[in-house]
Amino acid sequence: MKQKSATRKTALYFKKTWSLYLMMSLPVAFALVFRYLPMTNIAMAFKEYNMFKGVWASPWSDPVFKWFEKAFTTKDFWDALRNTLMLNSLDLAFGFPIPVFLAILLNELAFKRYKKVTQTIVYLPHFLSWIIISGIAKQLLAPRSGIVNVLLNSVGAKPIDFLTNPTLYIGTYIAFGLWKEMGWNTIIYLAAITGINPELYEAAEVDGASRWKKIWHITLPGIRSTIVVLLIMNLGRILGSEFDRPYSMANSLVMSVADVLSTYVYRVGIRGFQFSLTAAVGLFQSVICVIFLFSANAIAKKFGERGIW
Amino acid sequence: MVKSTKRKIEDLIIAMICFLFIILCLLPVVNILARSLSSTQALINNRVSIIPVDFTLESYHYVLKDVAFVRSLWWTAVLTLICTLVSLAMTILCSYPLIFDSLKGRKFLNGMMLLTMYFSAGTIPNYLLMKDLDLINKPLVLIIPNCLSIFNMIILRSFLYGIPDSLRESAQLDGAGPVAILRKIYLPLSKPVLATLALFYAVGRWNGFSDALMYLPDAKYAPIQLKLYQVINNLSAIETAQQEGFSAPMASEGLKAASVMFATIPIVIIYPFLQKHFISGVTLGAIKE
């Protein structure tokens, strides 16, 4: 009798909710096929992958870590790893403080309409693709005809080829990254500033605090936790790599500093057919990234912050 | 309270620094726009800065003569529309069931979806999957593999979660099923968020490059970013066409500028609509369960 009512209950439950499960089935199928199924292909990092046999029928490599060992003895791999770390660190060093500065600046802006216009404009580059931006960069910095060199020329300086000199390429790469994202990255800080209790400012006003004092003692402490979380999370992503940005900005003359892990995997793997080797490199990168991200999250929580999950 | 002179001066200085940021953000785009609208001669003589010199639509004209480029523009527009609709549907299908606290297995399904944000198979395993599914060189490869963004799903889910349960419960008492509730209550209320997500998806597809580069070795279905990449880096047939047409060495610069503008203008056009909503979208996305 008891069992019967339980069955009835289950039947009733499914009668009420089957449509929800039906809805969910499509996204679940999508995730299984396009996100989880390819994870089985990771096995090829430990196999002698043969295109005609497929991943499963290909024999295991001997030793199992053969492709990892091979990658670790390749100069191109170490270059890509070093460049990934270098470019990401520079991105963080410049790309992290500037949005904080800009957000505080925008918050202090007294003219409301003007503030809106400024925000609208500084957010815009975020929506342009890296292909567009690389096109813009190549035109702006062209050795003879680019506006930057035309300006340099007018003050008597020699033309500079920014994109083919390795050191200047790094600078250009970082500068355009900043150009694209600095405005966008203020959003989260501006939202945090909005959350600060306005009474604090009013009280400071009554006490005669200067603008600088208010920024230092109210605004900055008010967004401190946001800054800490974002900083730690960005540190956690230090080995991650974008693809469009390095791929579109680079050229053959600066490969020694421009090739990062993602472009290396594409070039050697998909273009060069060394699938097992690059799958190993990709797996190495993912594993380190996940470890970094989890540690970063744990550290953020240790600092008493919310973390990202 | 009357503002002191010191405060007013500070305000002006801040406004001026902000103006510098505005200039910094606009200058590169304005320069390219000016170049695209200038004559070949003006470009050769390096006379173009932020205002078009000898205004002409010549460069645009030449870009429009390139059949492959124009076809790619149209194809990308159609593709963007399809992708946006498919992705929006998928996002709704995924986020709506997840707001029912009583749904059995909700935690598991939710976790399964979120996990894909942190772990991905990687470039090569994904590439082999496309090969195995026989999607290489098929237009579908630009639509299906990225038709659901978990980040956007979280935004919508957070929004739907914010709609009072009482609305749902009273409808349930009236005998409405989940689908009717979605259609009659939730979807009408979430129009602004859906608009934001539609624009996020649309921008994402319009700007998408790497999937086309990796999965579409044939140029037939090349979307605009791939085409633009080829133009910028002199890999395209546009160069040869132009060399046959007219021989000025700098002409390609104007042509490249115009090509960049073709890819940029649609974004700039939809940007004002996008801008109204995305801030709330980004902050909603920060809430993750």
Interface residues (C-beta under 8 A of the other chain):
Chain A: Y13 K16 T17 S19 L20 Y21 M23 M24 L26 P27 V28 F30 A31 V33 F34 R35 Y36 L37 P38 M39 T40 N41 I42 M44 G54 V55 L102 L105 L106 E108 L109 A110 F111 Y114 K115 V117 T118 T120 I121 V122 Y123 L124 P125 F127 L128 S129 W130 I131 I132 S134 G135 I136 A137 K138 Q139 L140 A142 R144 S145 I147 V150 N153 W179 G183 I187 I188 A191 E205 R211 F243 D244 Y247 S248 S262 V265 Y266 G269 I270 F275 T278 A279 G282 L283 Q285 S286 V290 L293 I308 W309
Chain B: M1 R7 E10 D11 I14 A15 I17 C18 F21 I22 L24 C25 L26 P28 V29 N31 I32 R35 L43 I44 N46 V48 S49 M90 L93 C94 Y96 P97 L98 F100 L103 K104 L109 M112 M113 L114 T116 Y118 F119 S120 A121 G122 T123 I124 P125 N126 Y127 L128 L129 D132 L133 I144 P145 C147 L148 M153 G177 P178 V179 V203 W206 N207 G208 F209 S210 L213 M214 Q225 L228 Y229 I232 M250 E253 K256 A257 S259 V260 A263 T264 I267 V268 Y271 P272 L274 Q275 F278 I279 V282 T283 A286 K288 E289
